[in-house]
Amino acid sequence: MFDDVAERYDLLNDVISLGLDRWWRRVAARAVADATAPGARVLDLGCGTGRLGALMAGRARVVGVDVSQAMLARARDAAAPFAGLVQASAFRLPFADASFGAVASGFVLRNLEDLGGAFREMARVTAPGGAVVALDITGPSDRRLRRLFDAYFGTVAPALGGLIERREAYCYLVRSLAQLPSPPELCTLLEGAGLAAAHARPLTWGTATLFTARVRQGTDRKKASG
């Protein structure tokens, strides 16, 4: 499906998020910068067309990974300053343990069927003390805002997507929002995968959330991941 929408993926995200996705990515990139030293090696998991990776590449050596070859082709065409682009699954990353100072992802979690498994793999390739930073669409906790959010993503967003690209693809993306656990549940999954200090930061009244956590040090990490 992502191969089919790669050409207009960025335009669709801009339209459907009313441009907020750009700001959300900048927040995620700052979180990675705050958690790593200049020149650190950072993995952009589910890099898509390279927007998040390009924001991080100013001070880090960014390797992009995506399961979609079409998305990787768009990232190459955009000439984003990646240190490398690799086609791979989030559940079988082709990197050695502790290869990166941080792992970041933007709008990927809702597409992963086994979040715990993905988090364990993120923790595996991140050095002890390194950060995992994940950004995704979530639902506001306020009931009134949640009704507006559900109405927008249930009807308006797919209609907007259909004006530009395949409507059925964006109906899937909207349905995928319901698959994501609540922020507290997701923090529990992060910590169960060998990560510590999991935190959920709501953005724009909770319509998006930035999740951050650290890889455990030494024996504590081994016990949690084992």
C-alpha positions as CSV (number, residue, x, y, z in Angstrom):
1,M,0.0,0.0,0.0
2,F,2.8,2.5,0.9
3,D,4.4,1.8,-2.5
4,D,1.1,3.0,-4.1
5,V,1.0,6.4,-2.2
6,A,4.7,7.2,-2.1
7,E,4.6,9.8,-4.9
8,R,2.1,12.1,-3.1
9,Y,2.6,10.9,0.5
10,D,4.1,14.2,1.8
11,L,1.4,16.3,0.1
12,L,-1.3,14.1,1.6
13,N,0.1,14.3,5.1
14,D,0.4,18.1,4.8
15,V,-3.3,18.4,3.7
16,I,-4.7,15.9,6.1
17,S,-2.8,17.2,9.2
18,L,-3.4,20.8,8.1
19,G,0.4,21.2,8.1
20,L,0.9,20.2,11.7
21,D,2.9,17.1,10.7
22,R,5.8,19.4,9.9
23,W,5.9,20.9,13.3
24,W,5.5,17.6,15.0
25,R,8.5,16.2,13.1
26,R,10.6,19.2,14.2
27,V,9.7,18.4,17.9
28,A,10.8,14.8,17.4
29,A,14.0,15.9,15.8
30,R,14.8,18.2,18.7
31,A,14.1,15.4,21.1
32,V,16.7,13.2,19.3
33,A,19.2,16.1,19.3
34,D,18.7,16.6,23.0
35,A,19.3,12.9,23.7
36,T,22.4,12.5,21.6
37,A,25.9,13.9,21.1
38,P,26.7,15.7,17.8
39,G,27.7,13.3,15.1
40,A,25.9,10.4,16.8
41,R,24.6,7.6,14.5
42,V,20.8,7.6,14.5
43,L,18.4,5.2,12.9
44,D,15.3,6.6,11.2
45,L,12.9,3.7,11.4
46,G,10.2,3.7,8.8
47,C,11.9,6.7,7.2
48,G,9.4,7.1,4.4
49,T,10.3,9.9,2.0
50,G,13.0,11.2,4.4
51,R,11.4,14.2,6.1
52,L,12.3,13.3,9.7
53,G,15.7,12.1,8.7
54,A,16.5,15.3,6.9
55,L,15.7,17.3,10.0
56,M,18.0,15.1,12.1
57,A,20.9,14.9,9.6
58,G,22.1,18.4,10.5
59,R,23.9,17.1,13.6
60,A,23.7,13.3,13.3
61,R,24.7,10.5,10.8
62,V,21.2,9.2,9.9
63,V,20.5,5.8,8.5
64,G,17.0,5.4,7.0
65,V,15.1,2.1,7.0
66,D,11.8,1.4,5.4
67,V,9.9,-1.7,4.2
68,S,8.7,0.2,1.1
69,Q,11.1,0.4,-1.8
70,A,9.1,3.2,-3.4
71,M,9.4,5.3,-0.2
72,L,13.2,4.7,-0.2
73,A,13.3,5.8,-3.8
74,R,11.6,9.0,-2.9
75,A,14.0,9.6,-0.1
76,R,16.9,9.1,-2.5
77,D,15.4,11.5,-5.0
78,A,14.9,14.1,-2.4
79,A,18.6,14.1,-1.8
80,A,18.2,14.0,2.0
81,P,21.6,13.8,3.6
82,F,21.3,10.1,4.8
83,A,24.4,8.1,5.7
84,G,22.6,5.1,4.2
85,L,19.1,3.8,3.1
86,V,18.1,0.2,3.8
87,Q,15.0,-1.8,2.9
88,A,14.1,-3.9,6.0
89,S,11.4,-4.8,8.4
90,A,11.1,-3.1,11.8
91,F,11.0,-6.6,13.3
92,R,14.3,-7.8,11.7
93,L,16.7,-4.9,11.6
94,P,19.9,-5.8,9.8
95,F,22.2,-4.1,12.3
96,A,24.4,-5.3,15.2
97,D,23.4,-4.8,18.8
98,A,24.0,-1.2,20.1
99,S,24.7,0.2,16.6
100,F,23.0,3.5,17.2
101,G,22.9,6.3,19.7
102,A,19.2,6.7,19.1
103,V,16.3,5.3,17.1
104,A,13.6,7.6,15.9
105,S,10.3,7.0,14.0
106,G,7.6,9.2,12.7
107,F,4.0,8.0,12.2
108,V,5.1,4.3,12.1
109,L,3.8,2.7,15.3
110,R,0.2,2.5,14.2
111,N,1.3,0.3,11.3
112,L,3.1,-2.3,13.4
113,E,1.2,-5.4,14.4
114,D,3.6,-6.4,17.2
115,L,4.6,-3.2,19.0
116,G,6.4,-5.1,21.8
117,G,8.5,-7.0,19.2
118,A,9.3,-3.8,17.4
119,F,10.3,-2.0,20.6
120,R,12.6,-4.9,21.6
121,E,14.3,-4.6,18.2
122,M,14.7,-0.9,18.6
123,A,16.2,-1.4,22.0
124,R,18.5,-4.1,20.7
125,V,20.1,-1.8,18.1
126,T,20.4,1.2,20.4
127,A,23.4,1.6,22.7
128,P,22.9,1.5,26.4
129,G,21.7,4.8,27.6
130,G,20.6,5.7,24.1
131,A,17.2,7.0,23.3
132,V,14.1,5.7,21.4
133,V,11.9,8.5,20.1
134,A,8.6,7.8,18.4
135,L,6.0,10.2,17.1
136,D,2.5,9.2,16.0
137,I,-1.1,10.4,15.7
138,T,-3.2,9.7,18.9
139,G,-6.6,10.7,20.1
140,P,-7.2,13.6,22.6
141,S,-8.2,12.5,26.1
142,D,-10.8,15.2,26.3
143,R,-14.1,13.7,25.3
144,R,-15.3,16.7,23.3
145,L,-12.0,17.0,21.4
146,R,-12.0,13.3,20.8
147,R,-15.4,13.4,19.1
148,L,-14.1,16.1,16.8
149,F,-11.0,14.2,16.2
150,D,-12.9,11.0,15.4
151,A,-15.3,12.8,13.1
152,Y,-12.4,14.5,11.2
153,F,-10.3,11.4,10.7
154,G,-13.4,9.2,10.1
155,T,-14.9,11.4,7.3
156,V,-13.0,14.5,6.3
157,A,-9.5,13.2,6.2
158,P,-10.3,10.2,3.9
159,A,-12.3,12.6,1.6
160,L,-9.3,15.0,1.4
161,G,-7.0,12.1,0.7
162,G,-9.3,10.8,-2.0
163,L,-9.2,14.1,-3.8
164,I,-5.4,13.7,-4.3
165,E,-4.7,10.0,-4.2
166,R,-6.3,6.6,-3.7
167,R,-9.1,6.9,-1.1
168,E,-9.0,3.3,0.0
169,A,-5.3,3.7,1.0
170,Y,-6.1,6.6,3.3
171,C,-9.2,4.8,4.7
172,Y,-6.7,2.2,5.9
173,L,-4.4,4.8,7.4
174,V,-7.4,6.2,9.3
175,R,-8.5,2.8,10.5
176,S,-4.9,2.1,11.7
177,L,-5.3,4.9,14.3
178,A,-7.6,2.7,16.2
179,Q,-4.9,0.0,16.5
180,L,-2.6,2.1,18.5
181,P,-2.8,1.6,22.3
182,S,-3.3,4.5,24.6
183,P,-0.2,6.5,25.6
184,P,0.0,5.0,29.1
185,E,-0.3,1.5,27.6
186,L,2.3,2.3,25.0
187,C,4.7,3.5,27.7
188,T,4.2,0.2,29.5
189,L,5.1,-1.7,26.3
190,L,8.2,0.5,25.9
191,E,9.4,-0.3,29.4
192,G,8.6,-4.0,29.0
193,A,10.9,-4.1,25.9
194,G,14.0,-3.2,28.0
195,L,13.5,0.6,27.9
196,A,13.3,2.9,30.9
197,A,11.9,6.3,31.7
198,A,9.2,6.0,29.1
199,H,7.3,9.3,28.7
200,A,4.4,10.4,26.5
201,R,4.3,14.1,25.5
202,P,1.0,15.2,24.0
203,L,1.2,17.6,21.1
204,T,-1.7,19.8,19.8
205,W,-4.2,18.8,22.5
206,G,-3.2,15.2,22.2
207,T,-3.9,14.7,18.5
208,A,-0.3,13.6,18.3
209,T,2.1,12.2,20.9
210,L,5.8,12.1,21.2
211,F,7.0,9.0,23.1
212,T,10.6,8.9,24.5
213,A,12.5,6.3,26.4
214,R,16.0,5.2,27.2
215,V,17.7,1.9,26.8
216,R,18.6,0.3,30.1
217,Q,22.2,0.1,31.2
218,G,24.1,-3.2,31.8
219,T,22.4,-6.1,33.6
220,D,19.2,-4.2,34.1
221,R,18.7,-4.1,30.3
222,K,19.5,-7.8,29.9
223,K,17.0,-8.8,32.5
224,A,14.2,-6.7,31.0
225,S,14.8,-7.9,27.4
226,G,15.3,-11.5,28.4
